[in-house]
Amino acid sequence: MARFQLDVFQTRLLDWFREFQRPLPWRKDYLPYQVWVSEIMLQQTQVTTVLPYYERWMRTLPDIKSLAQASEDTVLKQWEGLGYYSRASNLQKAAKIIGEQHENEFPSEFEIIRTLPGIGRYTAGAIASIVFNQNKPAVDGNVVRVICRLMDFRDNPKSRERVKTLWRLAEDWIPQGKARFFNQALMELGAMICSPKQPTCLLCPVQSCCQGFAAGSIEQIPAKSKRTPLKSIETMLAVIQDQKKFLIQKRPLEGLMGGLWEFPNVQRKKKEKKEKALVEEIRRQHGFNITVEQLLITIKHGYTSYKVQLHCFLCVPEEEIAHSDKRTVKWVTLNELRQFSFPAAHVKLIQILHDKMKNE
């Protein structure tokens, strides 16, 4: 059985990270704002996916002050495509607090960082250690997997007792004064070597310390949790066109995908006729009648906890109506649609509309 030697593990891991770490933009100077934004973007998202979003964000919102002063639509538009839009909203809420209470200087105290909107235990630890080199643990999915395999933990890593153990070990293992590089090295090892499937153990710098490798249990660690089946939702959507303009509405700030724009829509009840439900919903929400002309397309899209079947209908008003724009309702041209942030399925629809109009 492999014997875990902490000093050997620390030295080999740090040496490996020094030589093989990826040259990521937020690692250039370890500035608080850049690391903070990157950590929020990286939650449940891979580095390769995040990079173009991060660069786009930094071009438009390069610092705390510009984020705090930006419009809500600008912030959400820069986040569009990453999902979990409450994270973008929380970034802006936190930026405003930092501006008001800390003169746009990101606080260095762990306890204060932890109180900012959208920052949990992991993110606070990541910022405190990576930016300020404080001996705080940062346990994400990669770190959980690495520690469980190193220690041959085959039980549920999400159980209360196991979570306590993982956080305790992650803190105990930090070499004094080297938290910045050690925590990143653990995460990097999980991302590049100790991957969920087919880990490259033969290239692992700490293979000799790994009890899971010695026991031949790597592929079974960490234990898999039972997945909850995705809920299926069927929705009717109205692409209401009038005088070359389309009606869009803003989702409530509180709730799923809050603050994003969308085409008017309604969930279908069992055995309910699609077109009838849509006509009644538009009358209820916007006070005018529509004619449903044709089904444009049905889009299937999966989100984290549900999957949606979106029946998209081209519709026109039955009477002459005023195009009065409000804060939560707008009439916009096809080209103007791309200036607003939409849920992913609606983004697909907008591209389809552009392609359709181009071919007509």
PECOR-V474579 format. One line per field, one symbol per residue. ss: DSSP state (h for helix, s for strand, l for the rest). psi: psi as a letter, one per 40 degrees, with the letter a starting at -180 (. if undefined). A space follows every 50 residues. Layout:
ss = ???
psi = ???
This chain:
ss = lllllhhhhhhhhhhhhhhhllllhhhllllhhhhhhhhhhhllllhhhh hhhhhhhhhhlllhhhhhhllhhhhhhhhllllllhhhhhhhhhhhhhhh hhlllllllhhhhhhlllllhhhhhhhhhhllllllllllhhhhhhhhhh hllllllllhhhhhhhhhhhhhllllllhhhhhhhhhhhhhhllllllll hhhlllhhhlhhhhhllhhhllllllllllssssssssssssllssssss llllllllllssllsssllllllhhhhhhhhhhhhhlllsssssssssss sslllsssssssssssslllllllllllssssllhhhhhllslhhhhhhh hhhhhhhhhl
psi = hihhhddddddddddddddeiigideedefiddddddddddehfhidddd ddddddddddgeidddddeiidddddddehdeageddddddddddddddd eefehhiehdddddeihehadddddddddddefighighadddddddddd efheaheeidddddddddddddehhhefdddddddddddddddfidifig deehefdeehddddefeddehihhihhhihhhhhihhhghhhfeiihiih iidhahfheiiiihiiihihehhddddddddddddeeiiihhdihdihhh hhadeiiihhhhhhiiieihihghhidehihiiddddeeihiiddddddd dddddddde.
